[in-house]
């Protein structure tokens, strides 16, 4: 089993999760400020919706990171077994 590609995949997955969350929260914040500047009378409702949406995005990003770390842990558990099976030398009879 090639563990190097697994670790690269975990790193890419974790990075994309954080990148997506950052872009999503940035977009929510920007659009909320724009909406509040256009209609100041509903600023409280927009801000509440923005915070709830940001919390859901952060939760999804945290969930993705937990899954990535669990996948890394699973790879770390299998690595010693793979090394032993590849380096085992047969004893002469």
N, C-alpha and C positions, 0 to 999 in steps of 0.2 A: 504494500500500500504506500502511495506517495503522500507523505505528510506535509511536505512543503507547500503543495498546492492547496491543501486544506487550510493551512495557516494563512496563506495569502487570501483565500476566499473569506475567511473570518474577518481579516483586517479590512477588506474591501466592503463587506457587508456592514460592519460596525461604522466605518467611515461614511457610507451612503446614508445610514440611518441618522447620524448626527447632522450631516449636510442637509438632508431633507427636512429635518426638524428645524434647523436654523433658517432655512429659506422659507418654510411655512410660517414660522412665527414672525419673521421679518415682513413677510407679505401681509399678514393679519394686522400687524402694528401699523404699517404704512397706510393700508386701506381704512383702518379705523380712524386714524388721525385725519385722513382726507374726508371721511364721512362726518366727523365731528366739526371740521371747519366749514363744511357745507350746511350742516343742520345742527347748530349748537344746542338747540332745545332738546335733542334726543341723545346728547353726549353720554349721559349715564347709562342708557340702555345699550348703546354701542360699546361702551367700555366694559360692561358686564359680559356681553356676548364675546368680546375679544378675549377677556381673561379666561372664560370657560373654554373657548376654542384652543387657546394656547396651552391650557392645562391638559387637554386631551392629546394634543400633539406631543407634549413632553412625555406623557404617559406611554404613548406608542413608541417614542424613541427609546425610552428606558426599557421597555419590554424587548425591543430589538437588541439592545446591548446585552441584556441578561441572556437572551438566546445565543448571542455570539459568544459570550463567555462560557456558557454551558457547552457549546460545541467545541471550544478550545480545551475545556476540561476533559471532554470525551476523547479528543485526540491525544491529550497528554497521558491518559490512562492506557491507551493502546500502543503508544510509542515504545515502551520497554519490551512488550511482547513481540513487536515486529522486529526490533533490534536483535533479540535473542534468537528468533527463528532464522534470521538472515546470517547470523554469525556463528551458528552452531556448526561444529566440525564433527564429522562422524569418526568414531573411534574404530581403529582396525580390529578385526576379530582374530 
